[in-house]
Amino acid sequence: MKVLILYFSLGGRTKKVAESIERGLNFSDVRFENFDYIKKKRDFISEQNEVMKGDLSSFKYNEDIKDLGDYDLIFLGFPTHGGRPATVFNGYFEHAQNVDGKNFIIFNTCRFSIGKTFEIMQAVIEQKGGSVVKKRAFKGFFKIKMSKVEEFVKELNQEFMKSS
């Protein structure tokens, strides 16, 4: 099974979760990619306007990840911003190709509440023809309990070993 783990992290918590997922998966072909914010100072309003138009110029990322054709399973991880997924998520899906028929596992990091993050992410994925097969939120004000991530990965490994 060919797997893509794609994430965006601001303070490093989502990155740590993504790395833990990568380390724990029992799949032989896992690709690990991220979005990096490249500007020195964030302007959320102009960034959101740019991203909603599909402009991802504020982010550094591997252009190859726009084509999901080679992947059987895609993990998407983003922090919550005001009860919504990070704006880069919307911009990414403006350009994503070969989403139809793909399975997604979405994960989120947040301090308090995930708000409508999962509903928004799932709606965008389904609108492009993909399916969300699992979702998980990892909450923690300062840090995420990595034991929760490890439990999640163990569940995934067991589930996917049964189905393969």
PAMAR-99767 format. One record per residue (C-alpha): residue in three letters; x, y, z. Coordinates in steps of 0.5 Angstrom, whole numbers, padded with zeros to 4 digits, always signed. Example, Ala and Ser with C-alpha at 12.3 -4.5 7.8 and 13.67 -1.06 7.14 Angstrom:
<nodes>
ala+0025-0009+0016;ser+0027-0002+0014;
</nodes>
This chain:
<nodes>
met+0000+0000+0000;lys+0003+0007-0002;val+0002+0012+0003;leu+0002+0020+0003;ile+0003+0024+0010;leu+0002+0031+0009;tyr+0001+0036+0014;phe+0002+0043+0016;ser+0005+0046+0023;leu+0005+0052+0026;gly+0008+0051+0033;gly+0011+0044+0032;arg+0005+0040+0035;thr+0002+0038+0028;lys+0009+0036+0026;lys+0011+0032+0032;val+0004+0028+0031;ala+0006+0027+0024;glu+0013+0024+0025;ser+0010+0019+0030;ile+0005+0017+0025;glu+0010+0016+0020;arg+0015+0012+0025;gly+0009+0007+0027;leu+0006+0005+0021;asn+0007-0002+0018;phe+0007+0000+0011;ser+0013-0001+0007;asp+0012+0005+0002;val+0011+0012+0006;arg+0012+0019+0003;phe+0012+0024+0009;glu+0011+0032+0006;asn+0009+0038+0009;phe+0008+0045+0008;asp+0013+0051+0011;tyr+0010+0058+0012;ile+0016+0062+0008;lys+0014+0069+0010;lys+0018+0072+0017;lys+0011+0075+0019;arg+0004+0072+0018;asp-0002+0076+0016;phe-0008+0072+0017;ile-0013+0076+0013;ser-0008+0077+0007;glu-0006+0070+0007;gln-0013+0067+0008;asn-0015+0071+0002;glu-0009+0069-0003;val-0010+0062-0001;met-0018+0062-0002;lys-0016+0064-0009;gly-0011+0058-0010;asp-0005+0062-0009;leu+0000+0058-0004;ser+0006+0063-0006;ser+0007+0064+0002;phe+0008+0056+0003;lys+0014+0052+0001;tyr+0012+0045-0001;asn+0014+0039-0006;glu+0009+0041-0012;asp+0009+0033-0014;ile+0004+0032-0008;lys-0001+0036-0012;asp-0002+0029-0016;leu-0005+0024-0011;gly-0006+0019-0017;asp+0000+0014-0014;tyr-0003+0014-0007;asp-0008+0009-0004;leu-0008+0012+0003;ile-0007+0020+0004;phe-0006+0023+0011;leu-0008+0030+0012;gly-0006+0034+0019;phe-0007+0041+0020;pro-0008+0045+0027;thr-0014+0049+0028;his-0015+0056+0027;gly-0021+0059+0030;gly-0025+0053+0029;arg-0023+0051+0022;pro-0017+0048+0019;ala-0011+0052+0017;thr-0012+0056+0010;val-0007+0052+0007;phe-0012+0046+0007;asn-0017+0050+0002;gly-0011+0052-0003;tyr-0008+0045-0003;phe-0015+0042-0005;glu-0016+0048-0011;his-0010+0045-0014;ala-0010+0037-0012;gln-0011+0032-0018;asn-0013+0025-0018;val-0017+0026-0011;asp-0023+0022-0014;gly-0024+0015-0010;lys-0018+0016-0006;asn-0018+0014+0002;phe-0016+0020+0007;ile-0015+0020+0014;ile-0015+0027+0017;phe-0012+0029+0024;asn-0012+0035+0027;thr-0008+0039+0033;cys-0012+0044+0037;arg-0011+0047+0044;phe-0019+0047+0046;ser-0024+0045+0041;ile-0023+0043+0034;gly-0030+0047+0032;lys-0032+0045+0025;thr-0025+0043+0022;phe-0027+0036+0021;glu-0034+0038+0018;ile-0030+0043+0013;met-0024+0038+0011;gln-0029+0032+0010;ala-0034+0036+0006;val-0028+0039+0001;ile-0025+0032+0000;glu-0032+0029-0001;gln-0033+0035-0006;lys-0027+0033-0010;gly-0029+0025-0010;gly-0025+0023-0004;ser-0027+0019+0002;val-0025+0020+0009;val-0024+0013+0013;lys-0022+0016+0019;lys-0021+0022+0023;arg-0018+0024+0030;ala-0016+0030+0034;phe-0011+0031+0039;lys-0012+0036+0044;gly-0007+0039+0049;phe-0006+0046+0051;phe+0002+0046+0051;lys+0003+0039+0048;ile+0000+0033+0045;lys+0000+0026+0049;met+0004+0022+0044;ser+0001+0016+0048;lys-0005+0018+0044;val-0002+0018+0038;glu+0001+0012+0039;glu-0005+0008+0041;phe-0008+0011+0034;val-0003+0008+0030;lys-0003+0002+0033;glu-0011+0002+0032;leu-0009+0003+0024;asn-0004-0002+0023;gln-0009-0007+0026;glu-0015-0005+0022;phe-0011-0005+0015;met-0007-0011+0017;lys-0014-0014+0017;ser-0017-0011+0011;ser-0011-0013+0007;
</nodes>
